[in-house]
Amino acid sequence: MAKDPSERIKEFWAEIPRADEDFLGSIRDWKNVQIALDEDTIWLKDFTAEQAVSSEVQQLPNFLLYELRDGLLFRKNALVPSKKMRTALLWTSIDKALKLTFPVSNNNFFGINEKIEVKLKAGKEEKSAVALLSSISEIKESLIALPKFKLEKLDWIIIDDKALFLGNPLLSFPGKTFWAKDGHLLPTGFDFEFKNMSSLLQKKYNSDFEFWLLWDENGSVLYLNKSDFRKLSVSSFRLTEKSQEWI
C-alpha cells in the first residue's frame, strides 16, 4: 500500500539577514538547529515541526521559513518554490556559532552573573602564523600550479567563498593569517582582552579540543570541527570548488 505523502517528515530551512543576528539569541539554546553563513545571509536548518511554528520563531524580524522539498525551498503553503537549496555551506550548531559571552572574573569586582562580550585587542608579542584564510577566486589558479610537496603538509576547509589552510609552512598567498592558542585561531597581531580568557573559553566550550575556534577582530567566532578538515591536494581543491555550484 502506497504511503500517504502527507505523512513524510518535513525538513525546515530558514534565512535571516546577518544584520539581525542578535535576535537569534532567543533560540540559541535549540542545539538541534544548524546555522551557516552565506554573504549577507544567515541560513538555518533542522528545526522540529514544533519549533517551526513556535512563538520564538514568529517573533524574529525578517525571518523567512522554508520547507525543503527535492532540493527546492518552498514558503509555507506555497505551490511554487522560492529558490534552490544552497550547497557547500559550512554548518555548525547554533549554540556554538553565535557570539560567546563569558562571566567577568570576581577579581575585577563585577557581579558573578554579569556578562561581557568577548573582545580581542592588539597583542604585544609576535606569534607565528599557523593558518591562512584566502579568497578562492584569488588563489585558485596559483594553487593548482603548485607542486605536490608544497601542499601535502597542509589541511584545509572551505568557509563560504574562502579557503582556510592550516599547517606549516603556509602558502605565500594573499589573505588573513591566524595563530593558535588553546584551540583558538586568533588573527595575527591580536589576543584576548583578558589574560585567562583563552583557557577559560576552551574548558567551557571546547573541552575535548574537537574544534578549532576561528575568531575575527570584532569578537565573532566560528566553530570548525577538526574532522571536517581534509588534506590539501589539487584534486581535493578542484572537487570542493565544483561542489560550490548551485544544484
Phi and psi in degrees as a GROMACS rama.xvg file:
@    title "Ramachandran Plot"
@    xaxis  label "Phi"
@    yaxis  label "Psi"
@TYPE xy
-68.0829  144.028  ALA-2
-77.695  143.539  LYS-3
-68.7162  118.2  ASP-4
-60.2302  -21.2218  PRO-5
-70.2308  -14.4641  SER-6
-88.061  -3.85291  GLU-7
-65.7748  153.789  ARG-8
-76.5442  124.901  ILE-9
-84.5  142.169  LYS-10
-113.962  122.542  GLU-11
-104.552  136.162  PHE-12
-119.756  165.263  TRP-13
-155.589  160.82  ALA-14
-137.671  151.49  GLU-15
-150.548  142.044  ILE-16
-61.6456  146.179  PRO-17
-57.9758  -30.3682  ARG-18
-62.5689  -20.929  ALA-19
-103.433  20.7664  ASP-20
-55.7976  -39.0928  GLU-21
-60.4182  -28.0563  ASP-22
-68.5348  -19.3104  PHE-23
-71.7726  -6.99087  LEU-24
-59.1989  -25.3341  GLY-25
-70.0798  -18.216  SER-26
-120.883  16.6005  ILE-27
-62.269  -26.0318  ARG-28
-85.4692  2.52405  ASP-29
-82.065  80.9212  TRP-30
-66.857  -14.5953  LYS-31
-75.3178  -21.6486  ASN-32
-77.4179  133.298  VAL-33
-102.779  149.976  GLN-34
-135.871  145.555  ILE-35
-147.558  154.803  ALA-36
-107.31  141.444  LEU-37
-147.191  96.2036  ASP-38
54.9024  -112.921  GLU-39
-97.0987  12.5353  ASP-40
-121.537  142.118  THR-41
-104.166  124.926  ILE-42
-100.964  144.71  TRP-43
-134.499  151.316  LEU-44
-153.011  175.818  LYS-45
72.0171  25.7134  ASP-46
-65.9493  145.514  PHE-47
-77.4812  165.181  THR-48
-60.5105  -36.5336  ALA-49
-68.3899  -41.7525  GLU-50
-65.0629  -35.7291  GLN-51
-63.015  -25.8368  ALA-52
-112.861  12.6444  VAL-53
-73.903  160.82  SER-54
-65.5612  -32.2895  SER-55
-59.706  -42.6804  GLU-56
-70.4901  -43.3718  VAL-57
-64.2684  -23.8678  GLN-58
-89.2595  -4.91766  GLN-59
-75.9902  127.573  LEU-60
-73.8052  144.338  PRO-61
55.9699  30.133  ASN-62
-97.224  121.218  PHE-63
-111.075  120.922  LEU-64
-101.413  137.053  LEU-65
-128.087  158.108  TYR-66
-109.781  130.711  GLU-67
-87.6708  122.66  LEU-68
-135.179  116.263  ARG-69
52.6133  43.3486  ASP-70
79.8369  6.58157  GLY-71
-120.029  149.491  LEU-72
-106.815  122.049  LEU-73
-113.8  135.065  PHE-74
-70.2807  164.756  ARG-75
-56.0093  127.778  LYS-76
64.693  11.1109  ASN-77
-82.7331  144.088  ALA-78
-94.2051  -20.2856  LEU-79
-112.486  133.255  VAL-80
-66.961  150.219  PRO-81
-86.3619  -35.571  SER-82
-167.032  171.269  LYS-83
-84.7807  154.619  LYS-84
-65.3864  137.088  MET-85
-85.5279  134.731  ARG-86
-105.626  173.58  THR-87
60.1346  30.1777  ALA-88
-88.9027  148.477  LEU-89
-96.2016  107.758  LEU-90
-94.117  140.554  TRP-91
-142.269  147.871  THR-92
-62.5987  143.376  SER-93
-62.4993  -32.6718  ILE-94
-69.8403  -19.0313  ASP-95
-99.4194  -20.6799  LYS-96
-83.7249  -31.3784  ALA-97
-75.9896  162.326  LEU-98
-56.3851  138.279  LYS-99
-87.8315  147.448  LEU-100
-123.297  155.823  THR-101
-145.157  142.531  PHE-102
-60.8624  141.504  PRO-103
-76.0929  141.198  VAL-104
-63.8665  144.035  SER-105
-63.5049  -21.0369  ASN-106
-63.5966  -19.6207  ASN-107
-94.4091  8.38958  ASN-108
64.5884  33.3753  PHE-109
-105.099  156.665  PHE-110
-63.9471  146.275  GLY-111
-63.9576  -25.668  ILE-112
-89.8912  -8.20745  ASN-113
-70.4278  149.726  GLU-114
-129.022  150.712  LYS-115
-125.827  156.496  ILE-116
-79.1125  136.598  GLU-117
-65.2636  129.007  VAL-118
-125.964  150.424  LYS-119
-108.088  154.383  LEU-120
-138.75  164.592  LYS-121
-61.9189  128.706  ALA-122
-83.046  158.256  GLY-123
-95.3915  -19.466  LYS-124
-110.398  143.196  GLU-125
-80.1051  130.571  GLU-126
-119.497  148.254  LYS-127
-79.3431  133.621  SER-128
-74.5701  137.842  ALA-129
-121.014  -6.4832  VAL-130
-143.649  151.594  ALA-131
-137.75  127.507  LEU-132
-107.803  115.497  LEU-133
-127.279  150.459  SER-134
-70.5141  127.74  SER-135
-60.8851  -41.2603  ILE-136
-63.5428  -27.419  SER-137
-82.905  -25.9969  GLU-138
-116.401  -5.11705  ILE-139
-62.9938  -39.7528  LYS-140
-66.6544  -39.1215  GLU-141
-69.4154  -39.1513  SER-142
-65.1042  -45.6958  LEU-143
-68.8608  -12.2379  ILE-144
-93.8106  -6.30808  ALA-145
-77.0302  148.184  LEU-146
-70.8806  156.894  PRO-147
-56.7619  -39.5083  LYS-148
-66.5478  -20.872  PHE-149
-81.6982  -12.7325  LYS-150
-105.024  -30.2595  LEU-151
-67.3154  -17.004  GLU-152
-93.0802  3.88429  LYS-153
-110.726  146.054  LEU-154
-106.81  161.693  ASP-155
-155.325  163.316  TRP-156
-151.453  152.46  ILE-157
-98.1298  137.167  ILE-158
-131.463  104.943  ILE-159
55.6386  -120.355  ASP-160
-100.63  20.1488  ASP-161
-123.117  161.364  LYS-162
-119.037  133.075  ALA-163
-104.998  118.432  LEU-164
-102.668  137.779  PHE-165
-132.256  126.233  LEU-166
144.528  -168.074  GLY-167
-151.954  131.995  ASN-168
-79.1629  148.099  PRO-169
-75.2504  157.437  LEU-170
-75.3214  149.319  LEU-171
-87.6844  60.8302  SER-172
-103.648  155.968  PHE-173
-67.2111  147.854  PRO-174
154.892  -166.859  GLY-175
-111.271  130.527  LYS-176
-102.738  156.355  THR-177
-137.216  153.028  PHE-178
-118.39  160.586  TRP-179
-105.395  140.44  ALA-180
-155.477  113.507  LYS-181
53.4577  40.5598  ASP-182
83.9724  0.485636  GLY-183
-98.0223  146.681  HIS-184
-110.52  109.357  LEU-185
-107.184  142.289  LEU-186
-56.3188  135.388  PRO-187
-59.2979  137.51  THR-188
92.8673  -2.97739  GLY-189
-127.029  155.412  PHE-190
-147.468  171.269  ASP-191
-66.9477  147.639  PHE-192
-62.6005  -38.7144  GLU-193
-105.061  140.726  PHE-194
-56.2956  -45.1  LYS-195
-96.9643  7.33125  ASN-196
-60.8616  -37.7831  MET-197
-57.0751  -53.1824  SER-198
-71.7096  -33.2137  SER-199
-64.7551  -44.5496  LEU-200
-64.9907  -38.3694  LEU-201
-62.8428  -45.3191  GLN-202
-66.5953  -34.0112  LYS-203
-82.9991  -39.5862  LYS-204
-114.108  -9.10732  TYR-205
-149.82  49.1999  ASN-206
-62.4872  -29.5835  SER-207
-96.7795  5.65553  ASP-208
54.4605  35.3206  PHE-209
-86.5074  -6.42367  GLU-210
-123.594  156.129  PHE-211
-99.4217  131.526  TRP-212
-100.469  107.864  LEU-213
-93.8138  119.31  LEU-214
-107.59  151.376  TRP-215
-115.492  173.726  ASP-216
-63.8386  -24.039  GLU-217
-88.7965  5.1378  ASN-218
94.7872  5.46113  GLY-219
-80.1849  146.562  SER-220
-134.066  145.945  VAL-221
-126.925  127.471  LEU-222
-83.2128  128.762  TYR-223
-120.899  112.728  LEU-224
-67.9175  127.245  ASN-225
-61.4482  -27.2232  LYS-226
-71.7431  -14.5736  SER-227
-84.3052  -12.6762  ASP-228
-73.2691  149.17  PHE-229
-131.079  161.875  ARG-230
-68.0089  138.159  LYS-231
-80.0034  131.051  LEU-232
-154.409  162.571  SER-233
-61.0476  -40.953  VAL-234
-67.094  -42.2563  SER-235
-66.5929  -34.497  SER-236
-66.1044  -45.1846  PHE-237
-64.7755  -42.1111  ARG-238
-64.3419  -41.8361  LEU-239
-69.3997  -38.9719  THR-240
-61.5451  -39.893  GLU-241
-65.9246  -35.6094  LYS-242
-69.0274  -12.5776  SER-243
-73.3905  -16.1804  GLN-244
-65.8032  152.703  GLU-245
-67.4752  152.696  TRP-246
